[in-house]
Amino acid sequence: MLRTITVGLDGSQESRAAAEWAAREARLRDLPLKIVHVREPVPEPMAQAPLLGAETQQHWTERSELGAPPAEGRGRLPREAAEGVRLRHPGVEVRTEQVSGHPGEALAEAAKSAELLVLGSRGLGGIGGFLVGSVGLSVIAHTDRPVVLVRALEVAADEHQADPAGVPSAATPFRPVVLGLDVEHPDETLIEFAFDAAGRRATSLRVVHGWNPPPYYAYGTPVDPTLHEALALRDAESLAEVVAPWRKKFPDVEVVEESRYGSPAVHVVDAAREASLVVVGRRIRRSPFGAHIGHVTYAVLHHSTAPVAVVPHG
């Protein structure tokens, strides 16, 4: 089955920015774009209410998962969005789909047939970063496909270097792709996604790893510059060893390895300020206690100023 770049649309500013990003990604990957609009069914108590008029019921059933205005009408929102995307992104095949159900469950189901799923997320104003809602977190935690979060007001120029005059432009080269990597548990799916993203953008890949001394070094041991330098060298060598075969597999991708002392999340978020895309992983855990996102990925999701791709892996 031909996979698609799928985007969840609810009419909000965030989801419209996500649709634009998804269209650009569809062009990069030469894949169709599918716009999915989720309508929540009428809650059971309301459905059984004897005084619930036809107009009220129609209003509820035509709502999107995040409260699209009732004036959008059945099918109007995805149809108009698709028409606009086709005009702005000629050559991209655009499909639409409306489904009913709980937004998190419906979007996770839609992701199964997608190359990746794209969702919108509110920005945090002057602080920067995302405000990731419960639907977005639920989808990320319960799908086995990559999910990209795009903040409101994200535009193509944000992912590119400024022109010689310092003006944002989508005609200049892409900013680097940033990969947050755990060298102790590297995963091929995550690494390949990042290298492929950088290759398609004809840009460099910054591989960022944060390290801390083992507990038996960190506690009760005086600061020893020589020991710290030895640990830093060992970690840098470990990072280089993990990345080496991927350099050979993607010879056209320039790679910058950054092994830094301190919090991995802090270093990845810092690198995101100059990135076109940030790639982080989520370990798939099958347990009775539910899905888990991971503290580093969770922090990056909430504080990155660039789009974030969360890649699930074993």
C-alpha positions as CSV (number, residue, x, y, z in Angstrom):
1,M,0.0,0.0,0.0
2,L,1.3,3.5,-0.9
3,R,1.8,5.4,2.3
4,T,0.9,9.0,2.7
5,I,2.0,12.1,4.6
6,T,-1.1,12.4,6.9
7,V,-2.0,15.5,8.8
8,G,-4.7,16.0,11.4
9,L,-6.8,19.1,10.6
10,D,-9.3,20.9,13.0
11,G,-9.4,24.4,11.5
12,S,-7.1,25.9,14.1
13,Q,-4.1,28.0,13.3
14,E,-1.9,25.2,14.6
15,S,-3.3,22.6,12.3
16,R,-3.2,24.8,9.3
17,A,0.5,25.4,9.9
18,A,0.9,21.6,10.2
19,A,-0.9,21.1,6.9
20,E,1.5,23.4,5.1
21,W,4.5,21.6,6.7
22,A,3.0,18.3,5.7
23,A,2.5,19.5,2.1
24,R,6.2,20.5,1.9
25,E,7.2,17.1,3.3
26,A,5.0,15.3,0.8
27,R,6.8,17.1,-2.0
28,L,10.2,16.2,-0.5
29,R,9.2,12.5,-0.3
30,D,7.1,12.5,-3.5
31,L,4.2,11.1,-1.6
32,P,0.5,12.0,-1.5
33,L,-0.8,14.2,1.3
34,K,-3.9,13.1,3.2
35,I,-5.9,15.6,5.3
36,V,-7.8,13.9,8.1
37,H,-10.6,15.6,9.9
38,V,-12.0,13.9,13.0
39,R,-15.6,14.5,14.1
40,E,-16.5,13.4,17.6
41,P,-19.9,11.6,17.9
42,V,-22.7,13.0,19.9
43,P,-22.1,12.0,23.6
44,E,-24.6,9.3,24.7
45,P,-26.4,11.5,27.3
46,M,-27.0,14.1,24.6
47,A,-28.0,11.6,22.0
48,Q,-30.8,10.3,24.3
49,A,-32.0,13.8,25.4
50,P,-35.6,14.2,24.2
51,L,-35.2,18.0,23.7
52,L,-32.0,17.7,21.6
53,G,-33.0,19.4,18.4
54,A,-31.7,18.5,14.9
55,E,-29.7,21.8,14.7
56,T,-27.9,21.1,18.0
57,Q,-27.2,17.5,17.1
58,Q,-25.8,18.6,13.7
59,H,-23.6,21.2,15.4
60,W,-22.1,18.6,17.7
61,T,-21.5,15.9,15.1
62,E,-19.8,18.4,12.8
63,R,-17.3,19.6,15.5
64,S,-13.7,18.7,15.0
65,E,-11.5,17.2,17.8
66,L,-10.4,20.6,19.0
67,G,-13.6,22.5,18.4
68,A,-13.8,23.7,14.9
69,P,-16.5,26.3,14.4
70,P,-19.9,24.9,13.5
71,A,-20.0,27.1,10.4
72,E,-17.4,24.9,8.8
73,G,-20.1,22.4,8.0
74,R,-19.9,18.7,7.1
75,G,-16.9,18.2,4.8
76,R,-16.3,21.9,4.1
77,L,-13.3,22.2,6.3
78,P,-11.1,19.5,4.8
79,R,-12.4,20.3,1.3
80,E,-11.5,23.9,1.5
81,A,-8.1,23.2,3.1
82,A,-7.3,20.7,0.3
83,E,-8.2,23.3,-2.3
84,G,-5.9,25.8,-0.7
85,V,-3.0,23.3,-0.4
86,R,-3.3,22.3,-4.0
87,L,-3.0,26.0,-5.1
88,R,0.0,26.7,-2.9
89,H,1.7,23.3,-3.6
90,P,1.1,22.4,-7.2
91,G,2.1,18.9,-8.0
92,V,1.3,17.5,-4.6
93,E,-1.6,15.0,-4.7
94,V,-4.0,15.9,-1.9
95,R,-6.7,13.6,-0.5
96,T,-9.2,14.2,2.3
97,E,-10.8,11.9,4.8
98,Q,-13.4,12.4,7.5
99,V,-13.7,10.0,10.4
100,S,-15.7,9.9,13.6
101,G,-14.5,8.9,17.0
102,H,-12.2,10.1,19.8
103,P,-9.5,12.3,18.2
104,G,-6.5,10.5,19.8
105,E,-7.7,7.1,18.8
106,A,-8.8,8.1,15.3
107,L,-5.5,9.9,14.5
108,A,-3.5,7.0,15.9
109,E,-5.5,4.7,13.6
110,A,-4.9,7.0,10.6
111,A,-1.2,7.0,11.3
112,K,-1.0,3.2,10.6
113,S,-1.2,3.8,6.8
114,A,1.0,6.9,6.9
115,E,4.7,7.4,6.3
116,L,4.4,9.9,9.0
117,L,1.6,11.8,10.9
118,V,1.8,15.6,11.3
119,L,0.0,17.5,14.1
120,G,-0.2,21.1,15.1
121,S,0.7,22.5,18.5
122,R,0.4,25.9,20.1
123,G,3.5,28.0,20.6
124,L,4.4,29.4,24.0
125,G,4.8,33.0,22.9
126,G,8.0,34.8,23.9
127,I,9.2,31.7,25.7
128,G,9.3,29.7,22.5
129,G,8.5,26.1,22.2
130,F,5.3,24.1,22.2
131,L,2.2,23.6,24.3
132,V,1.5,20.0,23.5
133,G,-2.1,19.0,24.2
134,S,-3.5,15.7,25.5
135,V,-4.5,14.6,22.0
136,G,-1.0,15.1,20.6
137,L,0.6,13.3,23.5
138,S,-1.9,10.4,23.3
139,V,-1.2,9.9,19.6
140,I,2.6,10.1,20.0
141,A,2.4,7.5,22.9
142,H,0.2,5.1,21.1
143,T,1.3,5.0,17.4
144,D,4.2,3.0,15.9
145,R,4.6,5.5,13.1
146,P,6.7,8.7,13.3
147,V,4.8,11.8,14.4
148,V,5.8,15.4,13.6
149,L,4.6,18.3,15.7
150,V,4.5,21.7,14.1
151,R,3.9,24.9,16.1
152,A,1.4,27.6,15.1
153,L,2.7,30.3,12.7
154,E,5.5,28.0,11.4
155,V,6.3,29.0,7.9
156,A,8.7,27.5,5.3
157,A,11.3,30.4,5.8
158,D,11.7,29.4,9.4
159,E,13.4,26.2,8.3
160,H,15.9,27.9,6.0
161,Q,18.9,30.1,6.6
162,A,18.5,33.8,6.2
163,D,19.5,35.3,2.9
164,P,22.7,37.5,2.6
165,A,20.7,40.5,3.8
166,G,19.5,38.7,6.9
167,V,16.0,38.3,5.6
168,P,14.1,35.0,6.2
169,S,13.7,33.2,2.9
170,A,12.5,29.8,1.7
171,A,14.8,30.0,-1.3
172,T,18.0,29.6,0.8
173,P,19.5,26.3,2.0
174,F,17.8,24.4,4.8
175,R,19.0,24.8,8.4
176,P,20.6,21.6,9.8
177,V,18.6,18.6,11.0
178,V,19.2,17.8,14.7
179,L,19.2,14.3,16.0
180,G,19.1,13.6,19.7
181,L,20.9,10.3,20.2
182,D,21.4,8.0,23.1
183,V,24.7,6.2,22.3
184,E,24.0,3.5,24.9
185,H,20.8,2.4,23.1
186,P,21.1,3.5,19.5
187,D,18.4,2.5,17.1
188,E,18.7,2.1,13.4
189,T,15.1,3.3,12.7
190,L,15.7,6.6,14.5
191,I,19.2,7.2,13.0
192,E,18.1,6.4,9.4
193,F,15.1,8.7,9.7
194,A,17.4,11.6,10.7
195,F,19.9,10.9,8.0
196,D,17.2,10.6,5.4
197,A,15.6,13.8,6.5
198,A,18.9,15.7,6.2
199,G,19.6,14.1,2.8
200,R,16.3,15.1,1.4
201,R,16.9,18.7,2.6
202,A,20.4,18.7,1.2
203,T,21.6,19.9,4.6
204,S,23.9,18.8,7.4
205,L,23.0,16.6,10.4
206,R,23.9,17.6,13.9
207,V,24.0,14.5,16.1
208,V,23.7,15.7,19.7
209,H,24.4,13.5,22.7
210,G,24.5,14.6,26.3
211,W,26.4,12.7,28.9
212,N,27.0,12.6,32.6
213,P,29.6,10.7,34.7
214,P,28.5,7.3,36.1
215,P,27.1,7.5,39.6
216,Y,30.3,6.0,41.1
217,Y,32.2,8.9,39.6
218,A,29.7,11.6,40.3
219,Y,29.1,11.0,44.0
220,G,31.7,11.5,46.7
221,T,34.5,12.2,44.1
222,P,36.3,15.5,44.1
223,V,36.3,17.4,40.7
224,D,39.1,15.9,38.7
225,P,39.8,17.7,35.4
226,T,41.8,14.9,34.0
227,L,39.1,12.3,34.8
228,H,36.4,14.6,33.3
229,E,38.5,14.9,30.1
230,A,38.9,11.2,29.9
231,L,35.2,10.6,30.3
232,A,34.4,13.2,27.6
233,L,36.9,11.6,25.2
234,R,35.4,8.2,25.8
235,D,31.9,9.4,25.2
236,A,32.9,11.3,22.0
237,E,34.5,8.1,20.7
238,S,31.4,6.1,21.5
239,L,29.3,8.6,19.5
240,A,31.7,8.5,16.6
241,E,31.6,4.7,16.6
242,V,27.8,4.7,16.4
243,V,27.6,7.2,13.6
244,A,30.5,5.8,11.5
245,P,28.5,3.2,9.4
246,W,25.8,5.8,8.7
247,R,28.3,8.2,7.3
248,K,29.2,5.5,4.8
249,K,25.6,4.8,4.0
250,F,24.8,8.5,3.5
251,P,28.0,9.9,2.1
252,D,26.4,13.1,0.8
253,V,25.2,14.1,4.3
254,E,27.6,16.3,6.2
255,V,27.6,15.1,9.9
256,V,28.6,17.2,12.9
257,E,28.9,15.1,16.1
258,E,28.4,17.0,19.4
259,S,29.1,15.1,22.6
260,R,28.3,17.5,25.5
261,Y,28.4,17.2,29.2
262,G,25.1,17.7,30.9
263,S,21.4,17.2,30.2
264,P,20.6,15.7,26.8
265,A,17.3,17.5,26.6
266,V,18.9,20.9,27.3
267,H,21.5,20.4,24.6
268,V,18.9,19.2,22.0
269,V,16.6,22.1,22.7
270,D,19.5,24.5,22.4
271,A,20.5,23.0,19.0
272,A,16.8,23.3,17.9
273,R,17.1,27.1,17.7
274,E,19.1,26.7,14.5
275,A,17.4,23.6,13.1
276,S,15.0,22.9,10.3
277,L,13.8,19.7,12.1
278,V,14.6,18.0,15.4
279,V,14.5,14.2,15.5
280,V,14.1,12.3,18.8
281,G,13.1,8.8,19.7
282,R,10.4,7.0,21.7
283,R,11.0,3.5,22.9
284,I,8.0,1.3,22.3
285,R,7.1,-0.4,25.5
286,R,4.4,-3.0,25.8
287,S,3.3,-3.0,29.4
288,P,0.1,-3.1,31.5
289,F,1.0,0.4,32.7
290,G,0.4,2.0,29.3
291,A,2.6,3.8,26.9
292,H,5.6,6.0,27.8
293,I,7.2,8.9,25.9
294,G,10.4,9.4,27.8
295,H,11.6,12.4,29.7
296,V,14.1,13.7,27.1
297,T,11.6,13.5,24.3
298,Y,8.9,15.0,26.5
299,A,11.1,18.0,27.3
300,V,12.1,18.5,23.7
301,L,8.5,18.4,22.6
302,H,7.6,21.2,24.9
303,H,10.6,23.4,24.4
304,S,11.8,23.0,20.8
305,T,11.3,26.0,18.6
306,A,11.6,23.8,15.5
307,P,9.3,21.1,14.2
308,V,9.9,17.9,16.2
309,A,9.8,14.4,14.7
310,V,9.2,11.6,17.3
311,V,10.3,8.2,15.9
312,P,9.1,5.1,17.8
313,H,11.5,2.3,17.9
314,G,12.1,-1.0,19.7
